[in-house]
Amino acid sequence: MPVKIGIPRSLLYYKYFPLWKTFFEGLGAEVEVSGPTTKAVVQEGVKLCVDEACLPVKVAFGHVASLKEKVDYIFIPRLVSVSPREYICPKFLGFPDMVRNSVHGLPGIIDTNINLYRREGDLYGQFLEAASPICRNPLKVAAALRSAVGELKRFNGRVESGMLPENAFRVQEEKFPFQAENRGTVALVGHPYNIYDNYINMNLIGRLDEARVRVVTADNVPEPVVNMYAGTLSKRLFWTLGRRMVGAAYHFLDNPRIDGIIHVASFACGPDSMTGDLIERRARRAGNKPFLNLTLDEHTGEAGVVTRIEAFLDMIDMKMGVDAGVGDWGLELGVGTQNTELRTQNSELRI
């Protein structure tokens, strides 16, 4: 029987799953992905993880626990750097050790260091180590890695053409036409594990889709555009995900096709506390688009999120000259209602 490798549906799953899946399957292994996030997954993660960790890390604990009795190995790479001269969140670096010390009854853990800070040529050696429990043939590992990198490039091409990652996982076409909309376009800015996990964000993308709003995300913005806008900062950001968020958000603020921006952050996320402030300050100065900041943790209530989204969409309606009471989201909200402040100068909703 083939070796079964478990991949948690959490953290950077939404960016690198095609790479990991193609690589392990190229070695002859079977890949098992944990199911979508549920209340039970979150509760298990909260029970296993330290209180000080952010919500995505707690959710990742729950996904690891859900896999431990189903697979021979769980792939939890020790992510240090995925881009030259940049780093990933420190919690990703320590995540394999946190799991080992907190989750009992685990199968084997593949926790290879992924560190491209100095040069990308290290990638082969790092994946050779990841393959060692399955295959030690260097030629087969090299072939599997080439195939995996090619699939990741095709996946990124589909995402940059306008697809969301979950859809890009399931199709082979290189192009994806933008859907027609009749209520404007909203950009979601945040870490992939916050904006694509429907349970964490209370089905944010689904709610916007039901409201007849077209959704684009930071991942839809090509890397050269992100780098150009991130380069306007006085200093280089050394967090890869933070750089992408800031660069994409600045692009969205300049793009006339974007009618509003929602920034999704996790409570207790250190990098988000800085990058989110950079984005909010630029949005205030621009003053031309509604801006909503959503901060989520395991205690976030659905009603509060829905109310904020409804108020935000009403602001977009007003900006576009549409009656605020039209459609399924036509809830009339008064200026100055409890917990909501409407700043007309820069069309910003502060919660």
Secondary structure as UniProt FT lines:
FT   STRAND          4..7
FT   TURN            11..12
FT   HELIX           13..26
FT   TURN            27..28
FT   STRAND          30..33
FT   HELIX           39..48
FT   TURN            51..52
FT   HELIX           55..67
FT   TURN            68..70
FT   STRAND          73..75
FT   STRAND          78..81
FT   TURN            84..85
FT   HELIX           90..102
FT   STRAND          108..110
FT   STRAND          113..115
FT   HELIX           120..122
FT   HELIX           123..131
FT   TURN            132..134
FT   HELIX           138..160
FT   TURN            161..162
FT   HELIX           165..170
FT   STRAND          185..190
FT   HELIX           192..195
FT   TURN            198..202
FT   HELIX           204..210
FT   TURN            211..212
FT   STRAND          214..217
FT   HELIX           218..220
FT   HELIX           223..230
FT   TURN            231..232
FT   HELIX           240..254
FT   TURN            256..257
FT   STRAND          260..266
FT   TURN            267..268
FT   HELIX           270..286
FT   STRAND          291..296
FT   TURN            298..299
FT   HELIX           302..319
FT   TURN            320..321
FT   TURN            324..325
FT   TURN            328..329
FT   TURN            335..336
FT   TURN            338..339
FT   STRAND          341..343
FT   TURN            344..347
FT   STRAND          348..350
//
